[in-house]
């Protein structure tokens, strides 16, 4: 195979058309919203802009400066022109030298990713701009050879897509199986045989009577306050049949007979960042239930502050629930030995009566589609979903089995879930191997020479780029920019972007960042630390 070392500028030419905001707003053209990681271009109707824009025409190669290595590269095939922010770049190309589909494959290869690391850097401000992209030198086969390579790539890709579809179907099926098992558990289907072998188990109704009597005595002794009596569950509220030894009861009837057995975190000025100290009483955050990690801790408050917030206190056995945002309904159980603390405003604390329901069983019940549908019911359609109020939660009908049967359900459910976990590991492994295989094929067909980049240094020794502390965590909550800087102190712009509300929309991130810097004056660049931002 014959190859020539050429600069990308020998077959690509940047489209130079650029408009100031006032001109761009008068054009009335649709705007590029994003290029997804599959290479699809998404347009939105014209909307006013306060940033410079570039022109994109039919047949142009369009590249997202931030997401090029993730697949943010495509040919613009819309008939009408469009505009895009300057974080994109648009190119015409010489069809006598480059097959554009071949180039798109190359830009998805590990070779190109390595070029980005070596030449464009990892910072958000080191985008793949034309001045960085066009001078790069690569080994390019002849046009006929590009076409032949492309045929092979497309053929193998068809098989890879089919394999990916099978893996995706397997992931969906496993997820549905997990939910189905939970639903079978809370309907008594997992323990049908056990009940037949144990017909003398005391019905839950008898235990609920004892708990009710205990609660009435505590009210009489003024240890807890009297609450509005919850009505019996009527037939119209019952969504499915349960075994005769079980009982439909209200959520409020299974809570611990004590103050603050179900409590939403403190709002407003009750708990602010200024209250946090390096040591003291821990503060539980949304991270804990989202990642089912009760031991993770970032903030503490003083014992004096804790005294004022005792209503929000937590202890081993409590359940913590994420009660807002896209992760609404995630739950974690605080195990024995976990440090006591308080919840923040994004959490709901639940403390149940363990003589009537086991903590571990409540977690399974809570994760079932039946309960999840209930807590999401009033959240649908909201910009920021919020869990229904505590009083509404207390009214939710709960299917309750005897304690002895709860133990059996937990054992059976764990046994089945462990088997599914093994399958999930296999599916995940297949997914990773599929990606590695495709990259291996790319390297083989594109040729090792394409992995060679002409390196230019100012000295004989290779220059190493200074490293930086990466604060980004993929499990971090989505937040607005000011809140993120309040929580983390200064951040590199790349980390700020990935942790923000706009991890998949770089244009929206830049627009908001510009607003906070220029209009709100809330954010500024850190002096003498390129790429870092902090509160103004």
MILUM-625521 format. One record per residue (C-alpha): residue in one letter; z, y negated, x negated. Coordinates in steps of 0.25 Angstrom, whole numbers, plus 2048, in hexadecimal, padded with zeros to 3 digits. Each point is the difference from the previous one (the first is absolute). Layout:
AZYX ...
//
This chain:
X800800800 X7FC7F37FA X80A7F4801 X8007F27FC X80C7F77FD X7FE7F4809 X8087F5805 X80380080F X7FA7F2801 X7F28067FC X7FF80680E X80A7F8808 X7FF7F1803 X80C7F8807 X7FC7F980C X8057F27FD X8007FA80E X80E7FA802 X8057F780B X80C7F6801 X80980280C X7FA7F5808 X7F28057FE X80480F803 X8067FC80D X7F37FA805 X7F880C7FD X80580880B X7FE80D7F9 X80880D801 X80A8027F5 X80380D7F8 X80E805804 X80080B7F6 X7F980C7F9 X80880C804 X80380B7F5 X7F4808806 X7F77F57FD X7FE7FB80E X7FF7F0802 X8077FA80B X7FC7F3806 X8087F6809 X7FB7F5808 X7FF7F27FA X80E7F97FE X8047F47F9 X8038017F1 X8077F77F6 X7FA8077F4 X7F38017F9 X7F680B805 X7F48077FA X7F4804807 X7FC80F803 X7F2804804 X7F980D805 X7FF80A7F4 X80A7F97F7 X80A8097F8 X80E7FB805 X80C8027F7 X80F7FE804 X8067FA7F3 X80D807803 X7FC80D806 X7F38047F8 X80680C7F9 X80680580E X7F2800806 X7FF7F1804 X7F18007FD X7F580080A X7F27FC803 X7FF7F580A X7F780580B X8027F780B X7F47F8805 X8077F2801 X8067F97F4 X80F8007FE X80A7F87F8 X80C8067F8 X80B7FA7F8 X7FF7FE7F1 X80880D7FE X7F3807803 X7F37FF7F8 X7F2803804 X7F48057F8 X7F1802801 X7FB80B7F8 X7F38057F9 X7FB80C807 X7F78047F4 X80C8027F7 X80C804809 X80180980C X80B7F9808 X80680D806 X8018057F2 X8087F47FC X80980180B X80480E7FC X8027FB7F2 X8097F5804 X80980B807 X8018087F3 X80C8017F7 X7F77FA7F5 X7FF7F3808 X80F800803 X8028017F1 X7F77F47FF X8097F8809 X80C8047F9 X7FA7FC7F3 X7F97F4804 X8057FA80D X80F8037FE X80980580B X8057F2805 X7FC7FB80D X7FA7F37F9 X7F88097F7 X7F580380B X7F38067FD X7F97F3800 X7F17FF7FC X8037FA7F2 X80880D7FD X7F780A807 X7F27FC7FC X8028007F1 X80580E800 X7F780A7F9 X7FD80E805 X7F780C7FD X7F580080B X7F780B803 X7F17FE804 X7FE7FD80F X7FA80E802 X80C8067FA X80A7F7808 X7F980580D X80180F7FB X80F7FE7FD X8027F980D X7FA80C808 X80A8097F9 X80C7F7803 X7FC7FE80E X7FF80F802 X80D8037FA X8067F4807 X7FC80680D X80880D7FD X80C7F77FB X8007F980E X80080D807 X80B8057F8 X8077F2802 X7FF80280F X80680E800 X80C7FB7F7 X8017F480A X80080980C X80B8097F9 X8087F47FE X7FF7FC80E X80380E805 X80C8017F7 X8067F3806 X7FD80480E X80780D7FD X80C7F97FB X8017F880C X7FE80C809 X80B8087F9 X80A7F4803 X7FB7FF80E X80280F802 X80E7FF7FA X8057F5809 X7FA80880C X80780D7FD X7F48087FD X8048047F2 X80D806804 X7FB80880D X80380E7FA X80E7FB7FA X8047FC80E X7FD80D806 X8088077F5 X80C7F6803 X8017FE80F X80F7FC800 X7FE7F37F8 X8087F5807 X7F77F6807 X7FF7F27FA X8057FA80E X80E8057FD X8007F97F3 X7FB7F3805 X80B80080A X80B8017F5 X7F97F57F8 X8007F780C X80F803803 X8037FC7F1 X7F87F3801 X8077FC80D X80E8037F9 X7FC7F77F5 X7FC7F5809 X80D801807 X8077FF7F3 X7F77F47FD X7FB8067F3 X7F27FE805 X7FB7F780B X7FA80480D X7F1800801 X7F780180C X7FF80E805 X7F38067FE X7F980780C X7FD80F801 X7F28047FB X7F780180C X7F580A802 X7F57F57FF X8057FD7F2 X7FF80E7FB X7F38027F8 X80180F7FD X80980C804 X80C8057F7 X80880D800 X80C80180A X80A7FF7F6 X7FB7F27FB X8027F3807 X7F87F3802 X80A7F57FD X7FF7F17FC X7FF7FC7F1 X80C7F8802 X80880C804 X7FE8077F2 X8057F47F8 X80D8007F9 X80C7FC808 X8037F47F7 X7FC7F17FE X7F27FD7FB X7FB80E801 X7F27FA802 X7FE7F37F9 X7F47F77FC X8017F97F2 X8057F27FF X7F67F5803 X7FF7F17FD X8097FA7F6 X80A80C800 X7FA8067F4 X7F77F97F6 X7FB8027F2 X80B7F67FB X80A80A804 X7FB80B7F7 X8088037F3 X7FE80A7F5 X80C809804 X80880380C X7FD80580E X7F1805801 X7F67FB80A X7F780A806 X7F17FC802 X7F4805807 X7FC8077F4 X80B80A802 X7FA80680D X7F27FE7FD X8018087F4 X80B809805 X8087FC7F4 X80F7FD803 X8047FE7F2 X7F67F47FC X8077F37FF X7FC7F27FB X80A7F6806 X80F7FF801 X80A7F7807 X80E7FC7FD X80C807807 X8037F3806 X7F27FF806 X80180E805 X80D7FD807 X7F87F6809 X7F580A802 X80880D804 X7F980280D X7F48047F7 X8078097F7 X7FA80E7FD X80680D7FB X7FC80F7FE X7FA80680C X7FA7F3805 X7F1800803 X7F87F37FC X7F37FD807 X7F57F67FC X7FF7F880D X7F47F67FD X7F28007FA X7F680B7FE X80B80A7FB X8097FE80D X80780D804 X8028067F1 X80D8067FF X80A8057F5 X80D806801 X80C7FB7F6 X80580D7FA X80E8037FB X8047F87F3 X7F67F5803 X8067F27FD X8057F980D X7F97F2802 X7FA7F880B X7F27FF807 X7F67F47FF X7F97FA80B X7F480A800 X80980C803 X80780780B X80C8087FE X80380C809 X80D8087FF X80080C80A X80C809805 X7FF80C7F7 X80780980A X7F47FF809 X7F47FE7F7 X7FF8037F1 X7FB7F57F7 X7F58087FA X7FB80480E X8007F2805 X7F77FC7F5 X7F680B804 X8017FC80E X7FE7F17FC X7F38047F9 X7FA80880B X7F47FA808 X8097FF80C X80A7F67FA X7F57F97F7 X7F87FC80D X80C7FB806 X8047F67F5 X7F27FC7FE X7FD7FE80F X8037F1800 X7FB7FD7F2 X7F1803802 X7F77F47FF X80A7F87F9 X7FC7F97F3 X80E8057FA X80480C808 X80F800803 X80980B805 X8057FF80E X80F7FA802 X80C8087FE X80380080F X7F2805803 X80280B7F6 X80D805806 X7F980280D X7F680A7FA X80180E805 X80380A7F5 X7FE810801 X80D8057FB X80280F7FB X80E8067FD X8057FE7F2 X7FF80F7FD X7F17FF804 X7FE7F37F8 X8038087F3 X7F680B803 X7F67F6804 X8027F97F2 X7FF80D7F9 X7F3804807 X7FA7F27FF X8038007F1 X7FA80E7FD X7F37FC807 X7FF7F27FA X8028067F2 X7F4809802 X7F87F4804 X8057F87F4 X7F980B7F7 X7F37FE808 X8017F17FE X8028027F1 X7F3808800 X7F97F6808 X8047F57F7 X7FC8077F4 X7F3803806 X7FE7F1803 X8037FC7F1 X7F780B7FB X7F57FC809 X8017F27FA X8018057F2 X7F4809802 X7F87F4805 X8037F87F4 X7FD80B7F7 X7F2801806 X7FE7F17FF X8038017F1 X7F780C7FE X7F47FA808 X8027F27FB X8018057F2 X80B7FE7F5 X7F97F47FA X8037F980D X80E8017FD X7FD7F87F3 X8037F1801 X7FC7F67F5 X80E7FB7FB X8017F27FA X80C7FC7F9 X8047F47F7 X8058097F5 X7FF80E7FA X80D804807 X7FF80380F X8077F5808 X80A80580A X8027F880D X80F7FC802 X80780980A X8077FA80C X80C805809 X7FA80680C X8097FE80C X7F680580A X80580C808 X7F680780A X80C803809 X8047F1801 X8007F980D X7F47F7805 X8057F27FF X7FC7F2800 X7FE7F97F3 X80C7F7800 X80980B804 X7FB8097F5 X8037F67F6 X80E7FD806 X80380F7FF X7FA8037F2 X8007F37F8 X7F37FD7F9 X7F580A802 X7F28027F9 X7F67FC80A X7FA80F800 X80E805804 X8027F580B X7F2803806 X80380F801 X80D7FF806 X7FC7F580A X7FB80180E X7F28007FA X7FF80C7F7 X7F2804805 X7FB7F1802 X7FF7F87F3 X7FA7F4807 X80B7FF80A X80A8017F5 X7F97F57F8 X7FF7F780C X80F802803 X8037FE7F1 X7F87F37FF X8077FB80D X80E8027FA X7FC7FA7F3 X7F87F4804 X8057FD80E X80E806802 X8047FD7F2 X80880D801 X7FA8087F4 X7FC7FC7F2 X7FB8067F4 X80A8037F5 X7FE7F77F4 X7FB8077F3 X80080E807 X7F1802805 X7FF80780D X80E7FF804 X8057F980D X80E7FB804 X8067F780B X7FE7F17FE 
//
